[in-house]
Amino acid sequence: LTKIVTAPFRALGAMLGVGGDKLEAIDFDPGSSVLHPPEREKLKQVAQILSKRDSLKLSIPGQYSPAADGAALRARAVRIDVAKQAGIELKAGEEPGPLDFGDRRIRSALREVYAKRFGDAELDKAKKAAEGSAPAASAASSAPPSQRSLPLWQRAANLIQGEPQVADAAPFYNRLRERLEREHALPADALKQLGEERAKAVAAVLAQAGVDPARASVAAGEATDSPPGKPVPLKLGLAAR
């Protein structure tokens, strides 16, 4: 009885000959409602448990993590904004790739998005901060690549192109990206909607595995704890019907 109360999926799985370890937590990537194959396999095992115990019903909460999912959704939104500014067309449902700072179009688009969001003065301030870390010419040879002074011709080229006057501009662009992500405002219902999409995805897989939809109820979105960069678990619940 203690095992059934504290770890119902594991206990019932052991009783019924179904692998029940960690079945109660269905993991999602931050910011995503896509079910990966290992999680689909877990749900097939959950369906087996339900098929052998007609008295049980399942609750599927629409869970999301404000920290992990919020960071992922903001990062994706910034990548989409930069891709659009760079003239890159994304198909419906297509995920924007990581920002490639080696691509001049992406660098230019990131500067433009930053200036639109915070103003030209803030962009100039960020450039000067990056350039202010460059050492004097006498110390340039021993400085890190990002801090070495530039030859005159490269300084002129950077000025024309709007680049900061540093040898390695990646830290500068990372700072622009980080601020855009940090201060991007998500729609008020974005996280709740993500949680509900996850619950519906779980319910759909269970239905495909033969579970009567009346025995797997989808609950409203609710917040849960998960650190940024880590999978977000959706924790299933079992109860008698």
Helices and strands as residue ranges (DSSP letters): H 2-6, H 8-16, E 25-28, H 37-52, E 56-64, H 68-85, H 104-118, H 120-131, G 137-142, G 145-147, H 152-161, H 170-183, H 190-208, G 213-215, E 216-223, E 232-235, E 237-240
